[in-house]
Amino acid sequence: MFVIYGRKAFRKDLGYTHKVYHCPNCNNNKQYLVMRNRKFFTLYWIPIIPYSSKYYVTCPVCGAGYEVKKADALGSMQPEQVVVEAQPNTTYLNGTPYDSNNSNFN
C-alpha cells in the first residue's frame, strides 16, 4: 500500500485596495490587488491541513508584488466608514432625506 503525501499552495484573490498606489516597477498609478497564498499538507492530492498563510499586494498592470502583514492587507480593503446621523421624524428615500412638501416626484 502506498501513502501519497505532499504539499500544495492555493492563491485566492481577495479584492482591490481602496487607495491608489504608485508602482515603482511600471510607474503606473492603480489600485493594488490583494491576494492570500495558503500552503496545505496534502494526502492523496486532497488538501488536509493548512500550515502557512501569506498576504501579498500586487500591481494589476505588471504583476510586481510585495508581501504585507494580514492586518495591513485586510485593512487596506475596508472602505472608510461614513457616519450618518438620522434626524427624528424624517422620511428617507434611497438613503437621502425625503421632504414630502417639496417633492419633485409629482
Buried (B, 14 or more C-beta within 10 A) or exposed (E): EEEEEEEEEEEEEBEBBEEEBEBEEEEEEBBBBBBBBBBBBBEEEEBEEEEEEBBBBBBEEEEEBEEBEEEEBBEBBEEEEEEEEEEEEEEEEEEEEEEEEEEEEE
